Amino acid sequence: MRDAEAGQDAPPGGARERGLTAAKAGVKMGRNYARYLSRRAVGASREDARGELHARNAEDLFGELSKLRGTALKMAQGLSMEPGVLPEQFSEILARAQYEVPAMGPALVHRLVTQALGAPPESVFAEFSTRASAAASLGQVHQARLKDGTRVVVKVQYPNVRESVDSDLRLVRGLAGRFLDKEAIDPYLGEVRDRMMEETDYRLEGNNIEEFATRFEGSRIVTPRWIPELTTERVLTMTQLDGLHLKEWLATGPTQEQRDQYGQLLWDAIHEQVAGTSLRVHADAHPGNFLFREDGRLGLLDFGCIKTFPLTFRDGLVRLYHARMDADQDGLLRAYAELEMLPPDMEDDGRTYLLTVLDQLGAIIESLYQPESYDFGADRLLDQFQAIIPQLTGREAYKHRRPVGSQHFVFVNRLLAGMLSILTQLEARIETRYAKQLLDNVVS
């Protein structure tokens, strides 16, 4: 990371400036497509040429979004976890948004912390490193030590993030409008906006940390603890949590027993949240938010994106699960209607097409729960999702041009995609009985 003077490395804040940066990515991707056509014209194999095209496009997109940071990069990060939505090259490169975003320079960090806390970091902390230990889409993390010796991390938000949420979502709306009805996607973008605005207020995240620390107290899930007197809207201080991220931990060569143990912890913890009475779920289940610890406990990080489900929606999800497990076709139709998955005004051909796709997706999810145990190493779950993607994005899907399902599915899908991605990378074998008991106890 290079040094920077105060004010350097701040992402562009104005809508026009951010739009121009995004447009550069489009120009580069257009050039890449022209190169792809040239390669095809001289006899290169279609598979090799398309692989190179996807890799170049992903690198260019990541490069420009890294300059923007904020909402644009956060959404790219989310897409990198969706099973089968993007080509493999895109998913691998955009996944770097979890770890490899260019960090702000020390001078800018010093200025931002001083402005937020009312005093320079060297006078507030016993030690403070102005070089980031990690940098992601909305902010970066710095190692520090309190004057009483407590090791902490300080999360510093990039400038202009909160101010750029609406302009970034307008960019996304414009791009999505090429494929979907713009008005139909507005509720979904509104849901994303609400969560993004919450994520940019670090005081809310501090309260979330304490809520989940209390919920998991005494369990094998461990969280940081919040330091409220050293937290503002844009600077968050919390205790240091040790452990390895997934990629680092897998590189140590863990045993199958260890993989299974952590997979079970993740599977059970997510189901406990979904079935819980608080209706609040940690909805940012990407690998960068989990730590694999020497004491066998699973560390949980980043409490900015906490989704509170309406009771009717959560219970509707569970009723959908029961109907699928019981092969109750009438119950399925009622659940689809309750969750806005089957619009009443949809034409017959669209309804038939949608029911077919929903049945195929449901069969994949059902396959997780029907047996008493599930082996994510043996069963290629993501390949099954990949096989369905053409039906969701191909010519027939484009003809209908409307998303379906309640806007609350935005974060259900995000949670599900993150969980399945991690469990697949772990190749974990998990027991399903406890999760099924939790869901059985929610609604009849």
C-alpha positions, -999 to +999 in steps of 0.1 A: +000+000+000+015+034-009+016+064+013-009+092+005-012+128+014-044+140+031-073+137+007-057+113-017-072+079-023-107+090-015-132+074-039-150+098-062-181+112-045-201+130-072-227+111-093-211+124-125-176+114-115-187+080-104-207+075-135-176+083-156-155+057-137-182+031-143-183+041-180-146+034-183-153-002-173-179-004-201-154+009-227-128-016-216-153-045-217-163-034-252-126-036-263-123-070-247-153-082-268-137-069-300-106-088-291-127-119-285-143-116-319-108-112-335-096-144-318-126-163-329-120-150-365-085-165-366-097-199-354-092-198-316-115-222-298-147-207-286-141-220-250-106-206-247-116-172-262-147-169-240-126-178-209-101-151-218-130-126-224-145-133-190-112-130-172-103-097-189-138-083-183-137-093-146-103-078-141-113-045-157-146-044-138-129-051-105-103-024-112-128+003-118-152-007-090-122-008-066-118+029-074-155+036-066-156+013-036-190+017-018-223+003-030-210-006-065-182-028-052-205-042-024-230-054-050-202-070-071-190-088-040-225-102-034-227-114-070-194-132-067-211-155-041-243-163-060-241-199-072-237-200-109-249-164-116-215-153-130-189-172-151-163-188-129-137-162-139-159-134-127-167-150-094-130-157-086-119-122-095-148-103-079-144-123-048-113-103-042-136-075-032-137-093+002-100-088+008-080-069-019-095-034-023-068-007-025-065+009+009-064+046+018-030+060+025-019+067+061-023+105+059-059+103+048-066+077+075-050+099+102-072+128+091-104+108+090-099+093+125-089+127+139-121+142+125-143+114+138-129+111+173-119+147+179-083+139+186-054+123+166-052+085+169-018+087+186-034+105+215-066+084+217-049+050+215-017+036+231-008+022+196-025+028+162-013+016+128-022+039+100-016+011+075-047-011+069-046-047+078-076-053+055-096-032+031-131-041+017-160-024-001-171+002+025-141+006+048-108-007+060-095-021+093-065-009+114-048-026+143-046-006+175-042-010+213-062+008+240-044+026+268-054-003+292-036-027+269-066-042+251-060-052+215-086-036+192-094-031+156-106+002+142-128+003+111-125+035+091-152+042+065-141+055+031-151+091+024-182+097+003-196+062+008-229+073+024-233+101-001-228+079-031-254+051-022-282+067-042-261+076-073-246+040-073-281+025-072-292+047-100-263+033-121-274-003-111-310+005-120-299+017-154-279-014-161-306-038-148-332-019-168-317-034-200-329-068-188-358-062-164-387-038-160-372-008-141-403-002-120-405-039-110-370-039-096-374-007-075-386-025-044-355-047-045-332-018-049-351+000-021-343-030+001-307-028-008-306+009-002-321+006+033-295-020+043-267+000+028-276+032+047-276+011+079-242-003+071-227+032+067-237+041+103-211+023+125-230+032+157-258+008+145-232-018+138-218-014+173-252-021+188-256-051+165-222-065+177-235-064+213-268-080+204-252-109+186-225-113+213-253-117+238-272-142+216-241-164+211-227-161+246-217-196+259-219-211+224-191-220+200-197-189+180-176-159+191-179-122+182-159-091+189-171-066+216-179-030+209-160+000+223-188+026+222-168+056+235-144+052+205-171+048+179-189+074+157-210+071+125-178+065+104-153+051+128-159+018+147-137+004+174-141-032+186-120-058+203-096-079+183-107-114+173-080-139+163-083-166+137-077-175+100-100-167+071-113-196+051-087-196+023-058-193+048-073-220+071-078-244+042-042-239+032-032-254+066-045-288+055-073-293+081-087-328+087-121-339+075-133-339+111-123-302+115-140-293+082-171-311+094-170-294+128-169-259+114-194-266+087-218-279+113-213-247+134-221-225+104-251-246+093-266-246+128-259-210+136-277-198+105-307-219+111-309-207+147-310-172+135-337-178+109-358-198+133-352-174+162-378-152+179-358-120+172-363-124+134-328-108+130-302-125+109-265-117+101-271-116+063-235-110+051-223-146+050-192-142+028-159-159+038-143-127+049-167-125+078-157-158+094-126-167+114-115-203+120-099-203+154-074-226+172-098-231+201-123-247+177-148-219+178-160-200+148-155-162+148-182-140+133-173-105+120-189-075+104-224-067+118-233-039+095-258-060+074-284-073+098-317-081+082-349-081+103-375-102+086-412-094+090-428-123+109-452-130+080-423-134+056-402-156+078-432-178+086-441-179+050-406-192+042-409-220+067-444-229+054-428-231+019-401-254+033-428-277+050-449-278+018-418-288-002-408-315+023-443-329+025-449-328-013-479-307-006-487-290-039-516-269-026-494-258+002-467-248-023-491-227-043-503-209-011-467-203+000-457-190-035-486-165-034-479-155+002-442-148-007-452-130-039-434-156-060-463-163-083-479-129-094-517-133-099-516-113-131-490-134-148-500-149-181-504-187-184-472-193-203-451-172-179-468-190-149-461-224-163-424-215-170-420-200-135-435-230-118-411-253-136-381-232-125-394-229-089-398-267-088-363-273-100-348-248-075-370-263-047-357-298-055-321-287-050-329-271-017-350-301-006-321-324-013-302-307+015-328-315+041-343-348+032-314-370+043-302-370+079-267-359+067-254-341+037-219-343+022-209-310+005-177-327-008-195-355-026-226-337-039-219-310-065-246-286-053-233-256-071-232-275-104-269-281-100-275-244-096-253-237-126-274-260-147-306-239-139-290-205-146-297-205-183-334-208-175-332-177-152-311-156-176-318-170-211-342-159-238-373-173-222-366-155-189-359-123-207-392-125-224-410-121-191-388-092-179-400-091-143-385-102-110-407-123-087-408-128-050-409-104-020-381-079-018-370-096+014-356-124-008-327-101-016-310-110+017-324-146+019-306-153-013-275-136-001-275-156+031-282-189+013-256-182-014-229-174+012-236-204+034-236-229+005-204-214-010-186-217+023-199-252+030-189-263-005-154-249-001-151-267+033-164-300+016-181-304+050-204-333+060-232-319+082-261-334+102-295-319+093-316-331+121-312-302+145-319-276+117-351-295+108-362-295+144-357-258+146-378-252+115-405-277+127-409-256+158-416-223+140-450-229+124-473-259+120 
